Amino acid sequence: MTPPSHPDRRAFLQGTLRTVTAIAVVGGCSSDRPYSDAALAQPALLPVLGAARVREIGHAYRRITPTESAAPALRAAIAHGAQSLRDLPWSPYPSLDALIASDFAEDRVVFPAGWMLSVTEARQCALFTLQG
C-alpha cells in the first residue's frame, strides 16, 4: 500500500502564490468606471427638481469647481469616491445611493446654487449639463 500523497511545502506555496496572483489580476482588471455614463448623467434629483433646476445646480458646481468642469474629470472623481468605499480591490462598487449616503455621513457636501448636496449628487448634476 502506498502512502497518500501530500503536497510538499514548495508545491503548497506555489499553489498559494498562483491563487493570490489570480485574485490580484482579477481585481486589478476591474473597470475604472464602475457606473455607466448614462447612469451618472441622470441624477436621482432630476424627477424631483426638474431638468432646469438640475442644470442650474450643475452649471454652478462646474463654476465653483473648475478642475471638475469636464466629463472625464467628473466621472473620475465619482469613481475615486466609489473606490474609497471598497474594502478590497475585488469587492463590488457601492451603489450611487450608497455613495451619496456616504458623502452625507462624511460631511462631503457642497452648496451649488443654494442647494446642499453631496459631492456625488453635484457631480451628477454637472454631468447632466454636459449631455448632448
ABEGO torsion letter per residue (X at the ends): XBBBBBBBAAAAAAAAAAAAAAAAAAAAABBABABBAAAAABBAAAAAAEAAAAAAAAAAAAAABAAAABAAAAAAAAAAAAAAABABAABBBBBAAAAAAAAAAAGBBBBBGGBBBBAAAAAAAAAAAABX
